[in-house]
Each structure stands twice: as C-alpha cells, then as structure tokens.
Amino acid sequence: IKYKESIGKGTPIPDLPEVKRVKETQKHISSVLYKEDLGTGIPTPVTPEIERVKRNQEHISSVLYKEGLGTGTPTPVTPEMERVKRNQENISSVMYKEGLGIGTPVPVTPEMERVKRNQENFSSVLYKEDLGTGTPTPVTPEIERVKRNQENFSSVLYKEDLGTGTPTPVTPEIERVKRNQEHISSVFLS
C-alpha cells in the first residue's frame, strides 16, 4: 500500500518499437482477443479423408467406444486361463494373504543360527557394536609397501606426481606381440 505514496507524476516516454512489438504479441496471445476480427471462413467439402478421421475420433472417444458394441463370442475357460487367474490372485497385493492357513513351525538348526549371526554382522547398524579393543601392530615394510600400492590404485591420486615417461623403441618383438593381440582380438570378437 505504501509503495505508491509520493510516487509523483513520472515522465511519459513514447512507445518504443520493442514496446509496440510486445503489446502486439500480447494481443495475439490474449485468450479474449484472439477471435476478434476473425472474419468468415471458407467452408471445405467433406472428403473421404475427413469422414475417416471423424470415424476414428468416434472410435477413440472415451465416451463412445462402447456404443454399438454388439454381442461377444464366449470362449471356453481353458486350464491355461485358470492357471493365469490363480497366478493373478497370488500376485495381487490385496489377496496374497487371504486363506493363508496355519504355518508349520521349523526347528532352529545350527545352520539357521549361523545365518542369523552372519546377518547381524552384515547389518550396517550393528557391525560396530561390541567391537572390543584392537591389538596395535607395528608398521612393517610390508605394510608401508601395501599403503603405497593403495595410493597408486586410488582413482584420485594415480595421476599426481606422474613425471615424464621414457619412450621405448618399437622392436620386432613388440610388433610381433601387437600382431598376435590383433589376431586374438579378432578371434574372440567373431
């Protein structure tokens, strides 16, 4: 409300070409004005193509698609149809628990206990519970070597400090190996 207070008269500016273009576009887009000055149309004759399109529209129509349906031909219920109906009932998200009956209790076997323990170990929530204390191990040269290899395998670090490569000459042995690789590739691809 207050943004219009003490606004003043302002300076009128002439309609620029861009402003005129926008106003014309607004008139064309307007849902009220788009039929003004429409004029009279030229009637087109009803061609076979127009009749075909009208019939298709009637067939596609969601209201008319059942009119004039006629009587159908009953088909016998085959064992395959019965099997599909039973499967549909089993798949149904509503009926899959109907008529469930009483279950048969299964004894807890050592194998089932082992699987349950493994599932607890796999759990993303429980795998750190009751962790206990670890035994510190000294950093051996082997551990250092493995750490360096892990850094080399890292997708982030594998290009850091790359250095320059040493070009090797193409020897007859290298050419022979390349030809063998091409033969092997063409055998496996075909």
PLY file of the C-alpha trace (Angstrom):
ply
format ascii 1.0
element vertex 190
property float x
property float y
property float z
element edge 189
property int vertex1
property int vertex2
end_header
0.00 0.00 0.00
2.76 2.44 0.92
4.83 1.84 -2.20
2.52 4.13 -4.22
2.70 7.06 -1.78
4.59 10.09 -3.01
5.15 8.48 -6.37
4.86 11.69 -8.36
3.67 12.10 -11.92
6.61 10.49 -13.71
7.91 11.26 -17.16
5.92 9.82 -20.05
8.07 8.10 -22.64
6.99 7.40 -26.21
6.23 3.81 -27.19
9.48 2.35 -28.41
9.43 -0.21 -31.25
10.16 -3.01 -28.75
7.26 -1.93 -26.52
4.93 -1.84 -29.55
6.07 -5.32 -30.57
5.39 -6.70 -27.07
1.92 -5.11 -26.99
1.07 -6.63 -30.39
2.28 -10.03 -29.20
0.16 -9.71 -26.06
-2.90 -9.03 -28.22
-2.21 -12.16 -30.28
-1.68 -14.29 -27.18
-4.72 -12.93 -25.33
-7.42 -15.55 -24.83
-10.10 -12.87 -25.12
-8.93 -11.02 -28.21
-7.74 -13.88 -30.39
-11.17 -14.23 -32.08
-11.72 -10.54 -32.82
-11.52 -9.60 -36.50
-11.74 -13.29 -37.35
-13.82 -12.79 -40.49
-15.71 -15.51 -42.27
-14.16 -18.85 -43.02
-14.16 -20.75 -46.29
-16.15 -23.97 -45.95
-14.28 -27.08 -47.03
-16.06 -30.00 -48.65
-16.39 -33.21 -46.63
-13.86 -35.52 -48.22
-13.49 -39.27 -47.60
-10.35 -38.48 -45.57
-12.31 -36.13 -43.28
-15.01 -38.81 -42.84
-12.35 -41.39 -41.98
-10.81 -39.06 -39.37
-14.25 -38.39 -37.84
-14.92 -42.14 -37.58
-11.53 -42.66 -35.95
-12.26 -39.88 -33.48
-15.53 -41.59 -32.57
-13.68 -44.89 -32.01
-11.04 -43.21 -29.91
-13.60 -41.24 -27.88
-13.72 -42.37 -24.25
-17.48 -41.84 -24.22
-18.50 -43.54 -27.45
-16.12 -46.52 -27.55
-18.76 -48.90 -26.05
-21.77 -47.79 -28.11
-22.89 -50.32 -30.67
-20.64 -52.98 -29.18
-22.85 -55.93 -30.09
-22.66 -59.38 -28.56
-19.37 -61.11 -27.98
-18.41 -64.70 -28.64
-17.87 -66.58 -25.37
-14.62 -68.52 -25.14
-14.30 -71.66 -23.04
-12.27 -71.41 -19.84
-9.11 -73.39 -20.56
-6.74 -74.82 -17.93
-4.21 -72.17 -19.00
-6.73 -69.39 -18.28
-7.45 -70.90 -14.86
-3.71 -71.06 -14.12
-3.29 -67.39 -15.09
-6.25 -66.38 -12.90
-4.73 -68.25 -9.93
-1.39 -66.57 -10.55
-3.09 -63.17 -10.70
-4.75 -63.85 -7.36
-1.37 -64.85 -5.89
0.30 -61.76 -7.30
-2.48 -59.43 -6.14
-1.30 -57.08 -3.40
-4.73 -57.32 -1.75
-5.41 -61.04 -1.85
-1.97 -62.54 -1.23
-2.68 -63.06 2.49
-6.24 -64.36 2.20
-6.67 -68.02 3.11
-3.14 -68.20 4.49
-3.78 -71.03 6.93
-1.60 -72.17 9.81
2.15 -72.34 9.37
4.36 -75.28 10.31
6.97 -74.38 12.92
10.53 -75.15 11.87
13.14 -76.08 14.44
16.06 -73.67 14.81
19.05 -75.52 13.38
22.71 -74.63 13.92
22.80 -73.53 10.26
19.93 -71.07 10.87
21.72 -69.69 13.94
24.90 -69.24 11.88
22.96 -67.36 9.18
21.34 -65.10 11.79
24.76 -64.28 13.27
26.07 -63.52 9.77
23.10 -61.26 9.11
23.86 -59.36 12.30
27.47 -58.98 11.13
26.31 -57.69 7.75
23.94 -55.18 9.35
25.03 -51.61 8.67
23.81 -50.63 12.14
25.15 -53.46 14.27
28.51 -54.21 12.66
30.40 -51.87 15.04
28.59 -52.79 18.26
30.63 -54.76 20.80
33.80 -54.09 18.81
36.18 -54.50 21.73
39.77 -53.29 21.82
42.17 -53.85 18.98
45.75 -55.05 19.10
48.17 -52.49 17.70
50.53 -53.84 15.06
53.89 -52.33 14.23
54.25 -50.64 10.83
56.37 -53.10 8.87
57.99 -52.53 5.47
55.29 -54.80 4.00
52.50 -52.60 5.41
54.24 -49.49 4.03
54.51 -51.18 0.60
50.79 -52.02 0.65
49.89 -48.43 1.62
51.97 -47.10 -1.28
50.21 -49.53 -3.64
46.82 -48.41 -2.34
47.78 -44.81 -3.07
48.74 -45.86 -6.61
45.38 -47.62 -7.04
43.47 -44.58 -5.79
41.36 -43.01 -8.53
42.19 -39.58 -7.13
45.93 -39.87 -6.61
47.02 -42.04 -9.53
47.95 -39.03 -11.69
49.64 -36.90 -9.05
53.41 -36.60 -9.47
53.29 -38.59 -12.70
56.60 -37.39 -14.06
57.73 -37.89 -17.63
57.70 -41.22 -19.40
60.61 -42.86 -21.16
59.87 -43.66 -24.79
60.78 -47.17 -25.87
61.72 -48.05 -29.43
59.35 -50.30 -31.37
61.31 -53.54 -31.64
60.44 -56.52 -33.86
59.37 -58.35 -30.68
56.86 -55.59 -29.82
55.50 -55.64 -33.38
55.08 -59.43 -33.17
53.17 -59.13 -29.86
50.89 -56.42 -31.33
50.07 -58.62 -34.33
49.31 -61.56 -32.00
47.00 -59.35 -29.93
45.15 -58.27 -33.06
44.72 -61.92 -34.10
43.49 -62.90 -30.64
41.05 -59.96 -30.57
39.65 -60.81 -33.98
39.17 -64.47 -32.95
37.27 -63.57 -29.77
35.15 -60.85 -31.42
33.88 -63.02 -34.24
0 1
1 2
2 3
3 4
4 5
5 6
6 7
7 8
8 9
9 10
10 11
11 12
12 13
13 14
14 15
15 16
16 17
17 18
18 19
19 20
20 21
21 22
22 23
23 24
24 25
25 26
26 27
27 28
28 29
29 30
30 31
31 32
32 33
33 34
34 35
35 36
36 37
37 38
38 39
39 40
40 41
41 42
42 43
43 44
44 45
45 46
46 47
47 48
48 49
49 50
50 51
51 52
52 53
53 54
54 55
55 56
56 57
57 58
58 59
59 60
60 61
61 62
62 63
63 64
64 65
65 66
66 67
67 68
68 69
69 70
70 71
71 72
72 73
73 74
74 75
75 76
76 77
77 78
78 79
79 80
80 81
81 82
82 83
83 84
84 85
85 86
86 87
87 88
88 89
89 90
90 91
91 92
92 93
93 94
94 95
95 96
96 97
97 98
98 99
99 100
100 101
101 102
102 103
103 104
104 105
105 106
106 107
107 108
108 109
109 110
110 111
111 112
112 113
113 114
114 115
115 116
116 117
117 118
118 119
119 120
120 121
121 122
122 123
123 124
124 125
125 126
126 127
127 128
128 129
129 130
130 131
131 132
132 133
133 134
134 135
135 136
136 137
137 138
138 139
139 140
140 141
141 142
142 143
143 144
144 145
145 146
146 147
147 148
148 149
149 150
150 151
151 152
152 153
153 154
154 155
155 156
156 157
157 158
158 159
159 160
160 161
161 162
162 163
163 164
164 165
165 166
166 167
167 168
168 169
169 170
170 171
171 172
172 173
173 174
174 175
175 176
176 177
177 178
178 179
179 180
180 181
181 182
182 183
183 184
184 185
185 186
186 187
187 188
188 189
